Amino acid sequence: MANYIPFQIIRDHLATFFHKVVSLVNPYNEITIHEYCGEYMNRDELYAASQAYLSSTCSSRARKLKADLSEESDKPSVTIDDYEEVIDTFRGVRVWWCACMRLPNSQTMISFYPSQDQRKYYRLTFHKHHRKLVEDEYLNHILREGRDVTVRKRIRKLFTNNPSSDWNGYGGSLWSHVVFEHPSTFDTLAMDPKKKREIIDDLVTFREGKEYYKKIGKAWKRGYLLYGPPGTGKSSMIAAIANFMEYDVYDLELTAVKTNTELRKIFIETTGKSIIVIEDIDCSIDITGKRKEKEEKDDDETDKRLPQMEEKDENNKLTLSGILNFIDGLWSACGGERIVIFTTNHVDKLDPALIRRGRMDMHIQMSNCTFEAFKVLAKNYLGILEHDLFDTIQTLLSEVNISPADVAEGLMLKDSRNEDVGACLMNLIRVIEAAKEEATKKAQQKLAAQENKKSSKEESSIVRPLDLEEKNSKDELAP
């Protein structure tokens, strides 16, 4: 019969029969997790999560290890080496992990992507009685824990959007980035402790609220409006939130965005666990409610523009409607776990629709320096909690508005070799007193201007006797 049936067919049938016999007596199942998958050979997220999970949880039980340094991390990652096996336990169930690699059939094949035979993969082995537990819960546990490990180890980045001329039609990158290294934290932030505690609690609730947001049918995002005078720490607050949440920061420059379509493209390229920041949004005049007033009298050609031309103009620029859809429209649900932050020095200039609750969920007023905020700065700059001059400083701060940035500058003497705490505090007192004198001077000038304006109005309203005589003479001469 061998003369009529090809040997390959006999071999395949024997192999299939052998595997069926083994499966009848083998009580274990296996799941293979390949490094690359799909038509375009994209790296599988479950594989990356498994690698991170094994690196943090099971590598201590392995004998053969390997280390590498990826572009997304500032620390070497140590995980199990190829063909090494480790044991993990989940809810009392034991499973076996093995890092495997399928060698290529031919070493002469050249490809830009790993072929099916070149793939690395993990083989997960477990008793068949626990198959449902592994498929329904353990794999989700691996994915969740692996993602958390990756986030903790990654290098956080500060992104800025490139002008559309740099990427439109040429495949260029929409974002460029640098390593995010801002040192600000909530401990170093000059703010009232109660207010800081309120913000931290809100951030923790958001971070742990994935299921809650899903339950109530809202996108997993949070909006914060930071408003207040210059120098009150709005940028430091953003950095403190990023460091606390361990999120990347996307600094969106609206002046580089020309249309609503560009804004959507840019937003799609952002990732989860990120903060999207638009600073000084009140300076983006075209999207605020109180825009620059147009001239009351336009040219006749402008008055007679066709509706089609107006609609075309609206589609070719960034509009308030596009911003609102970016914040909480359909596109805002893409990705999840994002924070959107607006900053402004003049909250009254913003369109109410832009900052209403639900879009900007929490409004945070960044105020001038209070005594509680000063004590934080004194601890940061001088390392002290109390001093005899604190009472004087507290009295001065209650009498004048001065920003935390100015107070911090007052605590820094030009001569860095002088470490006398008393000298630093005396220098700050002089700075506050100078600010108080300047504020008093401005108030007096403003009052004087108002009085001059009032007196000029009163003079203009007085009718002089000469004017009355002139008026009467004109009335007599009138026919």
HELIX and SHEET records of a PDB file:
HELIX    1   1 PHE A    7  VAL A   25  1                                  19    
HELIX    2   2 GLU A   45  THR A   57  1                                  13    
HELIX    3   3 SER A   59  ARG A   61  5                                   3    
HELIX    4   4 GLN A  116  GLN A  118  5                                   3    
HELIX    5   5 LYS A  128  HIS A  130  5                                   3    
HELIX    6   6 ARG A  131  LEU A  133  1                                   3    
HELIX    7   7 VAL A  134  TYR A  138  3                                   5    
HELIX    8   8 LEU A  139  LYS A  153  1                                  15    
HELIX    9   9 SER A  164  TRP A  167  1                                   4    
HELIX   10  10 PRO A  193  ARG A  207  1                                  15    
HELIX   11  11 LYS A  210  ILE A  216  1                                   7    
HELIX   12  12 LYS A  234  MET A  245  1                                  12    
HELIX   13  13 LEU A  254  ALA A  256  5                                   3    
HELIX   14  14 ASN A  260  ILE A  268  1                                   9    
HELIX   15  15 ILE A  281  CYS A  283  5                                   3    
HELIX   16  16 ILE A  285  ILE A  287  5                                   3    
HELIX   17  17 ASP A  300  ASP A  303  1                                   4    
HELIX   18  18 PRO A  307  ASN A  315  1                                   9    
HELIX   19  19 LEU A  320  ASP A  328  1                                   9    
HELIX   20  20 LEU A  330  ALA A  333  5                                   4    
HELIX   21  21 VAL A  347  LYS A  349  5                                   3    
HELIX   22  22 PRO A  352  ILE A  355  1                                   4    
HELIX   23  23 PHE A  371  LEU A  382  1                                  12    
HELIX   24  24 PHE A  390  GLU A  399  1                                  10    
HELIX   25  25 PRO A  404  GLY A  410  1                                   7    
HELIX   26  26 VAL A  421  SER A  461  1                                  41    
HELIX   27  27 PRO A  465  LEU A  477  1                                  13    
SHEET    1   A 4 TYR A  28  HIS A  34  0                                        
SHEET    2   A 4 LYS A 120  HIS A 127 -1                                        
SHEET    3   A 4 VAL A  93  MET A 101 -1                                        
SHEET    4   A 4 GLU A  85  PHE A  90 -1                                        
SHEET    1   B 2 TYR A  36  CYS A  37  0                                        
SHEET    2   B 2 ASN A  42  ARG A  43 -1                                        
SHEET    1   C 2 LEU A  65  ASP A  68  0                                        
SHEET    2   C 2 SER A  77  ILE A  80 -1                                        
SHEET    1   D 7 TRP A 175  VAL A 179  0                                        
SHEET    2   D 7 LYS A 157  ASN A 161 -1                                        
SHEET    3   D 7 ASP A 248  ASP A 251  1                                        
SHEET    4   D 7 SER A 274  ILE A 278  1                                        
SHEET    5   D 7 ARG A 338  THR A 344  1                                        
SHEET    6   D 7 LYS A 221  TYR A 227  1                                        
SHEET    7   D 7 MET A 362  GLN A 365  1                                        
END                                                                             
